[in-house]
Amino acid sequence: MANDTKDPYVKVEREHGIATISFFHPQSNSLPAGILEELAHEIHTEGLNPASKLIVLRSSGEKAFCAGASFDELAAIENEAEGLRFFSGFANVINAMRKTPKFVIARIHGKCIGGGVGLAAAADYAIAAEGADIKLSELAVGIGPFVVGPAVERKIGSSAFSQLSIDASMWRPADWARRKGLYAELHSDTEGMDDSIARLSTSLSNTNPDAMRELKKVLWHGTEHWDELLKERAAISGRLVLSSYTKEFIARFKDKAKVS
């Protein structure tokens, strides 16, 4: 799927019972509030659409699957209410993925940072290609992976989650993510990845939707409290993002980005 614009977007394409939701942002597919809101809305909408049997979540471009939170919007947050509102956007997307009765397959074609790891973890089945390395960089920024944490920990376990969270500047290779269970499959190239996504999507689109809905309930059992939990976590991040440490880190990062 080629990008034909430099403007951020969320798009939905439907074919043969498969709803493909794609997003794009020119800054390495980072996630500002607008994209988060649209993603949550479209995932919820397709979950209610009887013509859609499953959802494929993907981003556009060739390098990064998702760079996580938009630093421009993080820098603009001025109070705890604004912080809560911004980080609740991640909570809403993860909860939409969790609660939709349709399976969500994630296409991970490039590096995942922060919230991008959260999207991969909240998918029911993530299929990746080599180069889809991951990093939870939040602690290095001065906050923490509080909102995405429950999804990531659920998928890869407490030990691997703590490793990612504490060593926040270290990239973990895609094979590490596959071995820990974040990725269900890892392919040597995007062609193999896309072939596998097409195979699985076609198979699921011909499967009993009632059976898939009941299986999804079983797979997500025990997460019913996440509506409240993720909002509580969003409040923590919304408070910490106001710290002088985080403000200075983001300013240095943006200055470095301008030079490069």
PyRosetta script that sets phi, psi and omega in degrees:
from pyrosetta import init, pose_from_sequence

init()
pose = pose_from_sequence("MANDTKDPYVKVEREHGIATISFFHPQSNSLPAGILEELAHEIHTEGLNPASKLIVLRSSGEKAFCAGASFDELAAIENEAEGLRFFSGFANVINAMRKTPKFVIARIHGKCIGGGVGLAAAADYAIAAEGADIKLSELAVGIGPFVVGPAVERKIGSSAFSQLSIDASMWRPADWARRKGLYAELHSDTEGMDDSIARLSTSLSNTNPDAMRELKKVLWHGTEHWDELLKERAAISGRLVLSSYTKEFIARFKDKAKVS")
pose.set_psi(1, 111.4)
pose.set_omega(1, -174.7)
pose.set_phi(2, -86.4)
pose.set_psi(2, 149.6)
pose.set_omega(2, 175.5)
pose.set_phi(3, -84.4)
pose.set_psi(3, 128.1)
pose.set_omega(3, 178.7)
pose.set_phi(4, -112.7)
pose.set_psi(4, 14.0)
pose.set_omega(4, 179.8)
pose.set_phi(5, -153.2)
pose.set_psi(5, 157.3)
pose.set_omega(5, 174.9)
pose.set_phi(6, -100.2)
pose.set_psi(6, -0.5)
pose.set_omega(6, -179.5)
pose.set_phi(7, -85.4)
pose.set_psi(7, 144.2)
pose.set_omega(7, 177.7)
pose.set_phi(8, -60.9)
pose.set_psi(8, 147.9)
pose.set_omega(8, 177.9)
pose.set_phi(9, -159.0)
pose.set_psi(9, 161.5)
pose.set_omega(9, 164.4)
pose.set_phi(10, -127.4)
pose.set_psi(10, 127.4)
pose.set_omega(10, -178.3)
pose.set_phi(11, -127.2)
pose.set_psi(11, 151.0)
pose.set_omega(11, 176.3)
pose.set_phi(12, -125.0)
pose.set_psi(12, 129.6)
pose.set_omega(12, 174.4)
pose.set_phi(13, -124.7)
pose.set_psi(13, 136.8)
pose.set_omega(13, -177.7)
pose.set_phi(14, -122.0)
pose.set_psi(14, 132.1)
pose.set_omega(14, 178.7)
pose.set_phi(15, -156.0)
pose.set_psi(15, 125.9)
pose.set_omega(15, 176.3)
pose.set_phi(16, 53.9)
pose.set_psi(16, 39.6)
pose.set_omega(16, 177.3)
pose.set_phi(17, 82.7)
pose.set_psi(17, 2.5)
pose.set_omega(17, -179.0)
pose.set_phi(18, -107.4)
pose.set_psi(18, 119.8)
pose.set_omega(18, 177.0)
pose.set_phi(19, -99.2)
pose.set_psi(19, 114.4)
pose.set_omega(19, 178.8)
pose.set_phi(20, -100.0)
pose.set_psi(20, 116.6)
pose.set_omega(20, 178.2)
pose.set_phi(21, -104.4)
pose.set_psi(21, 118.4)
pose.set_omega(21, -179.1)
pose.set_phi(22, -120.2)
pose.set_psi(22, 146.0)
pose.set_omega(22, 177.9)
pose.set_phi(23, -131.0)
pose.set_psi(23, 156.9)
pose.set_omega(23, -179.4)
pose.set_phi(24, -149.2)
pose.set_psi(24, 140.7)
pose.set_omega(24, 169.1)
pose.set_phi(25, -144.3)
pose.set_psi(25, 135.2)
pose.set_omega(25, -175.6)
pose.set_phi(26, -62.2)
pose.set_psi(26, -19.2)
pose.set_omega(26, 177.1)
pose.set_phi(27, -93.6)
pose.set_psi(27, 71.2)
pose.set_omega(27, 175.9)
pose.set_phi(28, 54.2)
pose.set_psi(28, 38.1)
pose.set_omega(28, -179.7)
pose.set_phi(29, 55.2)
pose.set_psi(29, 42.5)
pose.set_omega(29, 174.0)
pose.set_phi(30, -71.1)
pose.set_psi(30, 169.1)
pose.set_omega(30, -171.1)
pose.set_phi(31, -120.5)
pose.set_psi(31, 94.0)
pose.set_omega(31, 169.6)
pose.set_phi(32, -77.5)
pose.set_psi(32, 171.7)
pose.set_omega(32, -174.9)
pose.set_phi(33, -59.5)
pose.set_psi(33, -37.8)
pose.set_omega(33, -178.0)
pose.set_phi(34, -62.2)
pose.set_psi(34, -43.9)
pose.set_omega(34, 178.6)
pose.set_phi(35, -67.6)
pose.set_psi(35, -41.3)
pose.set_omega(35, 177.6)
pose.set_phi(36, -58.3)
pose.set_psi(36, -43.9)
pose.set_omega(36, -179.6)
pose.set_phi(37, -63.7)
pose.set_psi(37, -43.7)
pose.set_omega(37, -180.0)
pose.set_phi(38, -66.6)
pose.set_psi(38, -40.0)
pose.set_omega(38, 178.6)
pose.set_phi(39, -60.8)
pose.set_psi(39, -48.3)
pose.set_omega(39, 179.5)
pose.set_phi(40, -59.5)
pose.set_psi(40, -42.4)
pose.set_omega(40, -179.2)
pose.set_phi(41, -63.3)
pose.set_psi(41, -47.3)
pose.set_omega(41, -176.1)
pose.set_phi(42, -69.3)
pose.set_psi(42, -37.3)
pose.set_omega(42, 177.4)
pose.set_phi(43, -63.9)
pose.set_psi(43, -43.6)
pose.set_omega(43, 177.5)
pose.set_phi(44, -62.8)
pose.set_psi(44, -43.8)
pose.set_omega(44, -178.0)
pose.set_phi(45, -63.2)
pose.set_psi(45, -44.7)
pose.set_omega(45, -179.6)
pose.set_phi(46, -69.1)
pose.set_psi(46, -27.4)
pose.set_omega(46, 175.1)
pose.set_phi(47, -64.3)
pose.set_psi(47, -28.5)
pose.set_omega(47, 179.3)
pose.set_phi(48, -92.0)
pose.set_psi(48, -12.2)
pose.set_omega(48, -175.6)
pose.set_phi(49, -79.6)
pose.set_psi(49, 112.4)
pose.set_omega(49, -177.4)
pose.set_phi(50, -65.1)
pose.set_psi(50, -18.8)
pose.set_omega(50, 179.7)
pose.set_phi(51, -79.4)
pose.set_psi(51, -17.1)
pose.set_omega(51, -180.0)
pose.set_phi(52, -96.7)
pose.set_psi(52, 122.9)
pose.set_omega(52, -178.5)
pose.set_phi(53, -94.0)
pose.set_psi(53, -25.8)
pose.set_omega(53, 177.6)
pose.set_phi(54, -158.3)
pose.set_psi(54, 169.6)
pose.set_omega(54, -177.4)
pose.set_phi(55, -123.0)
pose.set_psi(55, 133.4)
pose.set_omega(55, 170.1)
pose.set_phi(56, -108.8)
pose.set_psi(56, 122.7)
pose.set_omega(56, 179.1)
pose.set_phi(57, -105.1)
pose.set_psi(57, 127.1)
pose.set_omega(57, -178.7)
pose.set_phi(58, -148.9)
pose.set_psi(58, 163.9)
pose.set_omega(58, 172.3)
pose.set_phi(59, -117.4)
pose.set_psi(59, 167.9)
pose.set_omega(59, -178.5)
pose.set_phi(60, -99.5)
pose.set_psi(60, 177.0)
pose.set_omega(60, -177.0)
pose.set_phi(61, 87.4)
pose.set_psi(61, -173.0)
pose.set_omega(61, -173.8)
pose.set_phi(62, -124.1)
pose.set_psi(62, -15.3)
pose.set_omega(62, -171.0)
pose.set_phi(63, -100.2)
pose.set_psi(63, -64.3)
pose.set_omega(63, -174.7)
pose.set_phi(64, -107.7)
pose.set_psi(64, 134.2)
pose.set_omega(64, 170.8)
pose.set_phi(65, -67.4)
pose.set_psi(65, -49.1)
pose.set_omega(65, -179.3)
pose.set_phi(66, -164.7)
pose.set_psi(66, 129.2)
pose.set_omega(66, -179.9)
pose.set_phi(67, -92.2)
pose.set_psi(67, 6.4)
pose.set_omega(67, 177.5)
pose.set_phi(68, 84.4)
pose.set_psi(68, -153.0)
pose.set_omega(68, -174.5)
pose.set_phi(69, -61.5)
pose.set_psi(69, 144.2)
pose.set_omega(69, 175.7)
pose.set_phi(70, -70.8)
pose.set_psi(70, 119.2)
pose.set_omega(70, 179.2)
pose.set_phi(71, -66.4)
pose.set_psi(71, -30.3)
pose.set_omega(71, 177.4)
pose.set_phi(72, -60.8)
pose.set_psi(72, -42.3)
pose.set_omega(72, -179.3)
pose.set_phi(73, -76.4)
pose.set_psi(73, -33.8)
pose.set_omega(73, 175.1)
pose.set_phi(74, -60.8)
pose.set_psi(74, -42.0)
pose.set_omega(74, -178.3)
pose.set_phi(75, -66.4)
pose.set_psi(75, -25.4)
pose.set_omega(75, -175.8)
pose.set_phi(76, -87.2)
pose.set_psi(76, -8.7)
pose.set_omega(76, -179.4)
pose.set_phi(77, -68.8)
pose.set_psi(77, 127.5)
pose.set_omega(77, -173.6)
pose.set_phi(78, -114.5)
pose.set_psi(78, -14.1)
pose.set_omega(78, -179.5)
pose.set_phi(79, -153.5)
pose.set_psi(79, 171.5)
pose.set_omega(79, -174.9)
pose.set_phi(80, -65.1)
pose.set_psi(80, -33.2)
pose.set_omega(80, 179.6)
pose.set_phi(81, -64.6)
pose.set_psi(81, -42.7)
pose.set_omega(81, 177.5)
pose.set_phi(82, -66.2)
pose.set_psi(82, -37.7)
pose.set_omega(82, 178.3)
pose.set_phi(83, -64.2)
pose.set_psi(83, -45.0)
pose.set_omega(83, 177.7)
pose.set_phi(84, -60.4)
pose.set_psi(84, -42.6)
pose.set_omega(84, -178.8)
pose.set_phi(85, -63.3)
pose.set_psi(85, -43.0)
pose.set_omega(85, -179.1)
pose.set_phi(86, -65.8)
pose.set_psi(86, -50.9)
pose.set_omega(86, -176.2)
pose.set_phi(87, -71.1)
pose.set_psi(87, -21.6)
pose.set_omega(87, 173.7)
pose.set_phi(88, -65.2)
pose.set_psi(88, -22.0)
pose.set_omega(88, 175.9)
pose.set_phi(89, -61.0)
pose.set_psi(89, -40.8)
pose.set_omega(89, 176.2)
pose.set_phi(90, -67.1)
pose.set_psi(90, -40.5)
pose.set_omega(90, 178.2)
pose.set_phi(91, -60.5)
pose.set_psi(91, -40.8)
pose.set_omega(91, -177.8)
pose.set_phi(92, -66.8)
pose.set_psi(92, -38.3)
pose.set_omega(92, 179.2)
pose.set_phi(93, -67.8)
pose.set_psi(93, -46.8)
pose.set_omega(93, -179.8)
pose.set_phi(94, -61.9)
pose.set_psi(94, -42.7)
pose.set_omega(94, 179.1)
pose.set_phi(95, -68.2)
pose.set_psi(95, -32.9)
pose.set_omega(95, 176.0)
pose.set_phi(96, -65.3)
pose.set_psi(96, -41.1)
pose.set_omega(96, 177.7)
pose.set_phi(97, -65.6)
pose.set_psi(97, -38.4)
pose.set_omega(97, -179.6)
pose.set_phi(98, -67.9)
pose.set_psi(98, -42.1)
pose.set_omega(98, -170.6)
pose.set_phi(99, -91.0)
pose.set_psi(99, -18.3)
pose.set_omega(99, 178.7)
pose.set_phi(100, -61.7)
pose.set_psi(100, 136.8)
pose.set_omega(100, -178.9)
pose.set_phi(101, -74.1)
pose.set_psi(101, -4.0)
pose.set_omega(101, -179.4)
pose.set_phi(102, -97.2)
pose.set_psi(102, 145.6)
pose.set_omega(102, 172.9)
pose.set_phi(103, -65.7)
pose.set_psi(103, 141.7)
pose.set_omega(103, 176.1)
pose.set_phi(104, -111.6)
pose.set_psi(104, 118.5)
pose.set_omega(104, 174.9)
pose.set_phi(105, -101.7)
pose.set_psi(105, 126.9)
pose.set_omega(105, -179.9)
pose.set_phi(106, -102.7)
pose.set_psi(106, 132.7)
pose.set_omega(106, 175.7)
pose.set_phi(107, -99.3)
pose.set_psi(107, 111.1)
pose.set_omega(107, -174.5)
pose.set_phi(108, -110.3)
pose.set_psi(108, 99.1)
pose.set_omega(108, -172.4)
pose.set_phi(109, -100.8)
pose.set_psi(109, -5.4)
pose.set_omega(109, -177.5)
pose.set_phi(110, -158.9)
pose.set_psi(110, -169.5)
pose.set_omega(110, -173.3)
pose.set_phi(111, -60.7)
pose.set_psi(111, 145.4)
pose.set_omega(111, 178.6)
pose.set_phi(112, -118.8)
pose.set_psi(112, 127.8)
pose.set_omega(112, 178.1)
pose.set_phi(113, -126.9)
pose.set_psi(113, 136.8)
pose.set_omega(113, 171.4)
pose.set_phi(114, 52.8)
pose.set_psi(114, -114.0)
pose.set_omega(114, -179.2)
pose.set_phi(115, -59.5)
pose.set_psi(115, -26.0)
pose.set_omega(115, 176.1)
pose.set_phi(116, -64.8)
pose.set_psi(116, -37.6)
pose.set_omega(116, 175.0)
pose.set_phi(117, -64.4)
pose.set_psi(117, -37.1)
pose.set_omega(117, 177.7)
pose.set_phi(118, -62.3)
pose.set_psi(118, -40.2)
pose.set_omega(118, 177.8)
pose.set_phi(119, -63.7)
pose.set_psi(119, -44.8)
pose.set_omega(119, 179.1)
pose.set_phi(120, -61.0)
pose.set_psi(120, -40.1)
pose.set_omega(120, -177.7)
pose.set_phi(121, -71.5)
pose.set_psi(121, -33.3)
pose.set_omega(121, -178.3)
pose.set_phi(122, -78.8)
pose.set_psi(122, -13.7)
pose.set_omega(122, 175.5)
pose.set_phi(123, -69.4)
pose.set_psi(123, 152.4)
pose.set_omega(123, 177.7)
pose.set_phi(124, -76.2)
pose.set_psi(124, -25.3)
pose.set_omega(124, -177.4)
pose.set_phi(125, -156.5)
pose.set_psi(125, 115.6)
pose.set_omega(125, -178.7)
pose.set_phi(126, -108.3)
pose.set_psi(126, 129.2)
pose.set_omega(126, 178.7)
pose.set_phi(127, -117.6)
pose.set_psi(127, 125.1)
pose.set_omega(127, -171.7)
pose.set_phi(128, -125.0)
pose.set_psi(128, 166.2)
pose.set_omega(128, 173.3)
pose.set_phi(129, -118.2)
pose.set_psi(129, 156.6)
pose.set_omega(129, 177.6)
pose.set_phi(130, -50.3)
pose.set_psi(130, 139.9)
pose.set_omega(130, -176.1)
pose.set_phi(131, 100.2)
pose.set_psi(131, -7.1)
pose.set_omega(131, 179.6)
pose.set_phi(132, -83.3)
pose.set_psi(132, 59.0)
pose.set_omega(132, 180.0)
pose.set_phi(133, -72.2)
pose.set_psi(133, 158.3)
pose.set_omega(133, -173.8)
pose.set_phi(134, -129.9)
pose.set_psi(134, 154.6)
pose.set_omega(134, 176.6)
pose.set_phi(135, -156.9)
pose.set_psi(135, 132.1)
pose.set_omega(135, 170.1)
pose.set_phi(136, -99.2)
pose.set_psi(136, 94.5)
pose.set_omega(136, -170.5)
pose.set_phi(137, -89.8)
pose.set_psi(137, 2.4)
pose.set_omega(137, -169.8)
pose.set_phi(138, -58.5)
pose.set_psi(138, -42.9)
pose.set_omega(138, -177.9)
pose.set_phi(139, -62.7)
pose.set_psi(139, -36.6)
pose.set_omega(139, 177.8)
pose.set_phi(140, -64.3)
pose.set_psi(140, -29.0)
pose.set_omega(140, 179.0)
pose.set_phi(141, -78.4)
pose.set_psi(141, -18.7)
pose.set_omega(141, 180.0)
pose.set_phi(142, 106.8)
pose.set_psi(142, 6.7)
pose.set_omega(142, 176.2)
pose.set_phi(143, -115.3)
pose.set_psi(143, -118.0)
pose.set_omega(143, 179.3)
pose.set_phi(144, 173.0)
pose.set_psi(144, 160.4)
pose.set_omega(144, -178.2)
pose.set_phi(145, -82.1)
pose.set_psi(145, 57.2)
pose.set_omega(145, -172.0)
pose.set_phi(146, -73.3)
pose.set_psi(146, -44.5)
pose.set_omega(146, -176.3)
pose.set_phi(147, -73.6)
pose.set_psi(147, -44.8)
pose.set_omega(147, -178.0)
pose.set_phi(148, -79.4)
pose.set_psi(148, -14.5)
pose.set_omega(148, -174.1)
pose.set_phi(149, -52.4)
pose.set_psi(149, -49.8)
pose.set_omega(149, -179.0)
pose.set_phi(150, -58.8)
pose.set_psi(150, -38.8)
pose.set_omega(150, 179.4)
pose.set_phi(151, -68.3)
pose.set_psi(151, -43.1)
pose.set_omega(151, -178.3)
pose.set_phi(152, -67.8)
pose.set_psi(152, -45.8)
pose.set_omega(152, -179.1)
pose.set_phi(153, -63.6)
pose.set_psi(153, -39.0)
pose.set_omega(153, 177.7)
pose.set_phi(154, -59.9)
pose.set_psi(154, -37.3)
pose.set_omega(154, -174.5)
pose.set_phi(155, -83.0)
pose.set_psi(155, -39.9)
pose.set_omega(155, -171.8)
pose.set_phi(156, -113.4)
pose.set_psi(156, -6.2)
pose.set_omega(156, 179.0)
pose.set_phi(157, 94.0)
pose.set_psi(157, 161.7)
pose.set_omega(157, -174.7)
pose.set_phi(158, -66.1)
pose.set_psi(158, -40.5)
pose.set_omega(158, -176.7)
pose.set_phi(159, -64.4)
pose.set_psi(159, -50.1)
pose.set_omega(159, -179.5)
pose.set_phi(160, -65.7)
pose.set_psi(160, -37.2)
pose.set_omega(160, 178.0)
pose.set_phi(161, -63.3)
pose.set_psi(161, -41.2)
pose.set_omega(161, 179.8)
pose.set_phi(162, -65.8)
pose.set_psi(162, -37.1)
pose.set_omega(162, 177.6)
pose.set_phi(163, -61.4)
pose.set_psi(163, -47.6)
pose.set_omega(163, 179.1)
pose.set_phi(164, -62.9)
pose.set_psi(164, -41.0)
pose.set_omega(164, -174.8)
pose.set_phi(165, -70.5)
pose.set_psi(165, -40.2)
pose.set_omega(165, -174.4)
pose.set_phi(166, -79.5)
pose.set_psi(166, -46.5)
pose.set_omega(166, 178.2)
pose.set_phi(167, -90.7)
pose.set_psi(167, 74.1)
pose.set_omega(167, -167.8)
pose.set_phi(168, -77.1)
pose.set_psi(168, -7.5)
pose.set_omega(168, -179.9)
pose.set_phi(169, -103.8)
pose.set_psi(169, -0.7)
pose.set_omega(169, -175.1)
pose.set_phi(170, -98.9)
pose.set_psi(170, 128.7)
pose.set_omega(170, 173.8)
pose.set_phi(171, -77.8)
pose.set_psi(171, 136.3)
pose.set_omega(171, 172.2)
pose.set_phi(172, -105.5)
pose.set_psi(172, 130.9)
pose.set_omega(172, -176.9)
pose.set_phi(173, -66.5)
pose.set_psi(173, 159.8)
pose.set_omega(173, -177.7)
pose.set_phi(174, -58.3)
pose.set_psi(174, -34.1)
pose.set_omega(174, -179.6)
pose.set_phi(175, -67.4)
pose.set_psi(175, -33.3)
pose.set_omega(175, 174.6)
pose.set_phi(176, -60.9)
pose.set_psi(176, -44.9)
pose.set_omega(176, 179.7)
pose.set_phi(177, -63.6)
pose.set_psi(177, -35.8)
pose.set_omega(177, 177.8)
pose.set_phi(178, -68.4)
pose.set_psi(178, -44.4)
pose.set_omega(178, -178.1)
pose.set_phi(179, -65.5)
pose.set_psi(179, -29.7)
pose.set_omega(179, 179.5)
pose.set_phi(180, -84.7)
pose.set_psi(180, -9.3)
pose.set_omega(180, 175.8)
pose.set_phi(181, 100.4)
pose.set_psi(181, -0.1)
pose.set_omega(181, 177.5)
pose.set_phi(182, -65.6)
pose.set_psi(182, -44.9)
pose.set_omega(182, 176.0)
pose.set_phi(183, -100.7)
pose.set_psi(183, 130.8)
pose.set_omega(183, 175.3)
pose.set_phi(184, -75.2)
pose.set_psi(184, -32.7)
pose.set_omega(184, 179.7)
pose.set_phi(185, -140.2)
pose.set_psi(185, 148.5)
pose.set_omega(185, 175.2)
pose.set_phi(186, -133.8)
pose.set_psi(186, 122.1)
pose.set_omega(186, -176.7)
pose.set_phi(187, -110.6)
pose.set_psi(187, 155.8)
pose.set_omega(187, -175.4)
pose.set_phi(188, -72.7)
pose.set_psi(188, -19.6)
pose.set_omega(188, 179.4)
pose.set_phi(189, -152.7)
pose.set_psi(189, 170.1)
pose.set_omega(189, -177.5)
pose.set_phi(190, -69.0)
pose.set_psi(190, -28.1)
pose.set_omega(190, 178.9)
pose.set_phi(191, -63.2)
pose.set_psi(191, -46.2)
pose.set_omega(191, 177.6)
pose.set_phi(192, -64.2)
pose.set_psi(192, -39.2)
pose.set_omega(192, 177.4)
pose.set_phi(193, -60.7)
pose.set_psi(193, -48.7)
pose.set_omega(193, -177.6)
pose.set_phi(194, -67.0)
pose.set_psi(194, -35.5)
pose.set_omega(194, 176.1)
pose.set_phi(195, -61.7)
pose.set_psi(195, -42.1)
pose.set_omega(195, -179.3)
pose.set_phi(196, -68.5)
pose.set_psi(196, -39.6)
pose.set_omega(196, 177.6)
pose.set_phi(197, -63.1)
pose.set_psi(197, -42.4)
pose.set_omega(197, 178.8)
pose.set_phi(198, -63.2)
pose.set_psi(198, -42.0)
pose.set_omega(198, 179.9)
pose.set_phi(199, -62.1)
pose.set_psi(199, -50.9)
pose.set_omega(199, -177.5)
pose.set_phi(200, -66.8)
pose.set_psi(200, -41.5)
pose.set_omega(200, -179.5)
pose.set_phi(201, -62.3)
pose.set_psi(201, -43.1)
pose.set_omega(201, 178.9)
pose.set_phi(202, -63.3)
pose.set_psi(202, -43.4)
pose.set_omega(202, 178.9)
pose.set_phi(203, -61.2)
pose.set_psi(203, -46.7)
pose.set_omega(203, -178.0)
pose.set_phi(204, -68.7)
pose.set_psi(204, -31.6)
pose.set_omega(204, -179.5)
pose.set_phi(205, -67.1)
pose.set_psi(205, -15.4)
pose.set_omega(205, 178.4)
pose.set_phi(206, -107.4)
pose.set_psi(206, 12.2)
pose.set_omega(206, 179.9)
pose.set_phi(207, -97.1)
pose.set_psi(207, 153.1)
pose.set_omega(207, 179.7)
pose.set_phi(208, -57.6)
pose.set_psi(208, 115.7)
pose.set_omega(208, -178.1)
pose.set_phi(209, -63.4)
pose.set_psi(209, -30.8)
pose.set_omega(209, 178.1)
pose.set_phi(210, -66.8)
pose.set_psi(210, -38.4)
pose.set_omega(210, 178.5)
pose.set_phi(211, -66.7)
pose.set_psi(211, -40.9)
pose.set_omega(211, 179.0)
pose.set_phi(212, -65.4)
pose.set_psi(212, -39.7)
pose.set_omega(212, 179.5)
pose.set_phi(213, -63.3)
pose.set_psi(213, -43.0)
pose.set_omega(213, 179.6)
pose.set_phi(214, -68.4)
pose.set_psi(214, -36.5)
pose.set_omega(214, 178.3)
pose.set_phi(215, -67.3)
pose.set_psi(215, -38.3)
pose.set_omega(215, 179.3)
pose.set_phi(216, -63.2)
pose.set_psi(216, -38.5)
pose.set_omega(216, 176.8)
pose.set_phi(217, -59.0)
pose.set_psi(217, -42.6)
pose.set_omega(217, -179.7)
pose.set_phi(218, -65.5)
pose.set_psi(218, -44.4)
pose.set_omega(218, -176.6)
pose.set_phi(219, -65.2)
pose.set_psi(219, -30.4)
pose.set_omega(219, -178.4)
pose.set_phi(220, -101.7)
pose.set_psi(220, 12.7)
pose.set_omega(220, 179.1)
pose.set_phi(221, -58.3)
pose.set_psi(221, 137.4)
pose.set_omega(221, 179.4)
pose.set_phi(222, 96.1)
pose.set_psi(222, -0.7)
pose.set_omega(222, -179.4)
pose.set_phi(223, -108.9)
pose.set_psi(223, 13.0)
pose.set_omega(223, -173.9)
pose.set_phi(224, -62.3)
pose.set_psi(224, -19.9)
pose.set_omega(224, -178.1)
pose.set_phi(225, -88.6)
pose.set_psi(225, 3.9)
pose.set_omega(225, -174.3)
pose.set_phi(226, -67.7)
pose.set_psi(226, -25.2)
pose.set_omega(226, 176.5)
pose.set_phi(227, -55.0)
pose.set_psi(227, -45.1)
pose.set_omega(227, -179.8)
pose.set_phi(228, -79.5)
pose.set_psi(228, -42.4)
pose.set_omega(228, -176.4)
pose.set_phi(229, -60.4)
pose.set_psi(229, -46.7)
pose.set_omega(229, -176.0)
pose.set_phi(230, -70.2)
pose.set_psi(230, -30.3)
pose.set_omega(230, 174.7)
pose.set_phi(231, -68.0)
pose.set_psi(231, -38.9)
pose.set_omega(231, 176.3)
pose.set_phi(232, -62.6)
pose.set_psi(232, -41.5)
pose.set_omega(232, 178.3)
pose.set_phi(233, -66.0)
pose.set_psi(233, -37.2)
pose.set_omega(233, 178.1)
pose.set_phi(234, -61.6)
pose.set_psi(234, -35.7)
pose.set_omega(234, 178.7)
pose.set_phi(235, -66.2)
pose.set_psi(235, -36.9)
pose.set_omega(235, 177.4)
pose.set_phi(236, -62.9)
pose.set_psi(236, -49.2)
pose.set_omega(236, 179.3)
pose.set_phi(237, -62.8)
pose.set_psi(237, -38.5)
pose.set_omega(237, -179.7)
pose.set_phi(238, -64.4)
pose.set_psi(238, -27.6)
pose.set_omega(238, 176.3)
pose.set_phi(239, -80.2)
pose.set_psi(239, -44.5)
pose.set_omega(239, -175.6)
pose.set_phi(240, -68.8)
pose.set_psi(240, -28.6)
pose.set_omega(240, -177.9)
pose.set_phi(241, -66.3)
pose.set_psi(241, -14.6)
pose.set_omega(241, 179.0)
pose.set_phi(242, -86.1)
pose.set_psi(242, -6.1)
pose.set_omega(242, -177.2)
pose.set_phi(243, -66.1)
pose.set_psi(243, 152.7)
pose.set_omega(243, 178.3)
pose.set_phi(244, -62.9)
pose.set_psi(244, -33.7)
pose.set_omega(244, 179.0)
pose.set_phi(245, -59.2)
pose.set_psi(245, -49.5)
pose.set_omega(245, -177.6)
pose.set_phi(246, -67.5)
pose.set_psi(246, -42.4)
pose.set_omega(246, 179.5)
pose.set_phi(247, -59.8)
pose.set_psi(247, -42.2)
pose.set_omega(247, 180.0)
pose.set_phi(248, -69.1)
pose.set_psi(248, -39.0)
pose.set_omega(248, 178.6)
pose.set_phi(249, -61.5)
pose.set_psi(249, -47.5)
pose.set_omega(249, -178.5)
pose.set_phi(250, -64.0)
pose.set_psi(250, -40.0)
pose.set_omega(250, 178.9)
pose.set_phi(251, -62.2)
pose.set_psi(251, -42.9)
pose.set_omega(251, 178.2)
pose.set_phi(252, -64.3)
pose.set_psi(252, -41.4)
pose.set_omega(252, -179.4)
pose.set_phi(253, -62.3)
pose.set_psi(253, -44.5)
pose.set_omega(253, -178.1)
pose.set_phi(254, -68.4)
pose.set_psi(254, -37.0)
pose.set_omega(254, 176.9)
pose.set_phi(255, -64.5)
pose.set_psi(255, -40.5)
pose.set_omega(255, 177.8)
pose.set_phi(256, -64.9)
pose.set_psi(256, -38.2)
pose.set_omega(256, 179.4)
pose.set_phi(257, -65.8)
pose.set_psi(257, -34.9)
pose.set_omega(257, 178.5)
pose.set_phi(258, -66.4)
pose.set_psi(258, -40.0)
pose.set_omega(258, -178.9)
pose.set_phi(259, -67.3)
pose.set_psi(259, -41.6)
pose.set_omega(259, -178.3)
pose.set_phi(260, -77.8)
pose.dump_pdb("model.pdb")
